[in-house]
Amino acid sequence: MNVRNCRSCGRIFNYVAGMAICPACREKLEQKFQEVKDYIREHKGAGINEVSEACDVETNQIRQWLREERLEIAPDSAIMLACESCGAPIRSGRFCEKCTGNMTKNFKDVLKTNQPEKPKYTKDDAEGPKMRFLK
């Protein structure tokens, strides 16, 4: 059993995965997220600082929700996030589409090169490997 202290309130809880906060604080954080989401719907074009003050949420928490792609910056907004790889402006997440595509391609290339080669068969084994029985 993995027991930890909650980063928010300090209570001890059974840690499973994700953020190191207890279920009660996780629920409060989810309620804050819904509050922020509703505020953004009602006040289109609101900036991070305005949302932070109105909903009593840290600006870092709002940025984290943007990085997790739970929130997205409006297309007509002057505020943009920067891709962590190339610095290009993005509306949510950590990487732009170009960098995501490059990383995906690189991962696929690595997986292809690390796969063992299939055994080559001779003419005698045209049908492939067979089970042999002793008599």
C-alpha positions as CSV (number, residue, x, y, z in Angstrom):
1,M,0.0,0.0,0.0
2,N,1.4,3.4,-1.0
3,V,0.4,6.0,1.7
4,R,1.2,9.7,1.2
5,N,0.4,13.1,2.6
6,C,-1.9,15.3,0.6
7,R,-0.1,18.2,-1.0
8,S,-3.0,20.4,-0.4
9,C,-4.4,19.7,3.1
10,G,-1.7,17.4,4.5
11,R,-4.0,14.5,5.4
12,I,-2.7,10.9,4.9
13,F,-4.4,9.0,2.1
14,N,-3.8,5.8,0.0
15,Y,-2.1,7.0,-3.1
16,V,-3.0,5.2,-6.3
17,A,-2.0,7.4,-9.3
18,G,-2.0,10.9,-10.6
19,M,-1.6,14.0,-8.4
20,A,-0.6,13.4,-4.8
21,I,-3.8,14.9,-3.4
22,C,-6.5,13.2,-1.3
23,P,-9.9,12.3,-2.8
24,A,-11.6,15.2,-0.9
25,C,-9.1,17.8,-2.3
26,R,-9.4,16.2,-5.7
27,E,-13.1,16.7,-5.6
28,K,-12.7,20.3,-4.5
29,L,-10.3,20.8,-7.4
30,E,-12.7,19.3,-9.8
31,Q,-15.5,21.6,-8.6
32,K,-13.1,24.6,-9.1
33,F,-12.4,23.3,-12.6
34,Q,-16.2,23.3,-13.4
35,E,-16.5,26.8,-11.9
36,V,-13.7,28.0,-14.2
37,K,-15.2,26.3,-17.2
38,D,-18.6,27.9,-16.5
39,Y,-17.0,31.3,-16.0
40,I,-15.1,31.1,-19.3
41,R,-18.4,30.1,-21.1
42,E,-20.2,33.1,-19.6
43,H,-17.3,35.6,-20.1
44,K,-15.8,34.8,-23.5
45,G,-12.4,36.4,-24.1
46,A,-11.6,36.6,-20.4
47,G,-7.8,36.4,-19.6
48,I,-6.1,34.0,-17.3
49,N,-5.6,36.6,-14.6
50,E,-9.3,37.7,-14.8
51,V,-10.5,34.1,-14.5
52,S,-8.0,33.5,-11.6
53,E,-9.3,36.4,-9.6
54,A,-13.0,35.8,-10.4
55,C,-12.9,32.1,-9.5
56,D,-10.2,32.2,-6.8
57,V,-7.9,29.8,-8.5
58,E,-4.2,30.0,-9.0
59,T,-3.0,31.1,-12.4
60,N,-0.6,28.1,-12.4
61,Q,-3.6,25.8,-11.9
62,I,-5.3,27.3,-15.0
63,R,-2.1,26.9,-17.0
64,Q,-1.9,23.3,-15.9
65,W,-5.4,22.6,-17.1
66,L,-4.4,24.2,-20.4
67,R,-1.4,22.0,-20.7
68,E,-3.5,18.9,-19.8
69,E,-5.9,20.0,-22.6
70,R,-8.8,20.2,-20.3
71,L,-9.2,23.9,-21.2
72,E,-8.4,25.6,-24.5
73,I,-7.6,29.2,-25.4
74,A,-10.2,30.8,-27.7
75,P,-9.0,31.1,-31.4
76,D,-9.4,34.9,-31.3
77,S,-7.5,35.4,-28.0
78,A,-4.3,37.4,-27.8
79,I,-3.0,34.9,-25.2
80,M,-1.3,31.8,-26.4
81,L,0.9,29.1,-24.9
82,A,4.3,28.2,-26.3
83,C,5.2,24.8,-27.6
84,E,7.7,23.2,-25.2
85,S,9.8,22.0,-28.1
86,C,10.0,24.8,-30.7
87,G,8.2,27.7,-29.0
88,A,5.4,28.0,-31.6
89,P,2.1,29.5,-30.3
90,I,-0.5,26.9,-29.3
91,R,-4.0,27.0,-27.7
92,S,-3.7,24.0,-25.4
93,G,-1.4,21.1,-24.6
94,R,2.4,21.0,-24.5
95,F,3.5,20.6,-28.1
96,C,2.4,22.0,-31.5
97,E,1.0,19.7,-34.2
98,K,4.4,19.7,-36.1
99,C,6.4,18.7,-33.0
100,T,3.8,16.1,-32.0
101,G,4.0,14.6,-35.5
102,N,7.8,14.5,-35.4
103,M,7.8,12.8,-32.0
104,T,5.3,10.2,-33.2
105,K,7.4,9.5,-36.3
106,N,10.6,9.2,-34.2
107,F,8.9,6.8,-31.7
108,K,7.6,4.7,-34.6
109,D,11.1,4.6,-36.2
110,V,12.7,3.5,-32.9
111,L,10.1,0.8,-32.5
112,K,10.8,-0.5,-36.0
113,T,14.5,-0.6,-35.5
114,N,14.3,-2.4,-32.2
115,Q,12.1,-5.3,-33.4
116,P,13.9,-8.6,-34.0
117,E,14.2,-9.7,-37.5
118,K,11.9,-12.5,-38.6
119,P,13.7,-15.8,-39.3
120,K,14.5,-16.3,-43.0
121,Y,13.4,-19.6,-44.4
122,T,15.2,-21.8,-47.0
123,K,13.6,-23.5,-49.9
124,D,13.1,-26.6,-47.8
125,D,11.1,-24.6,-45.2
126,A,8.9,-22.9,-47.8
127,E,5.9,-23.4,-45.7
128,G,7.6,-22.0,-42.6
129,P,8.6,-23.6,-39.4
130,K,6.8,-26.9,-38.6
131,M,6.6,-29.0,-35.5
132,R,8.7,-32.2,-35.8
133,F,7.7,-35.4,-34.2
134,L,10.1,-38.2,-33.1
135,K,9.2,-41.7,-34.0
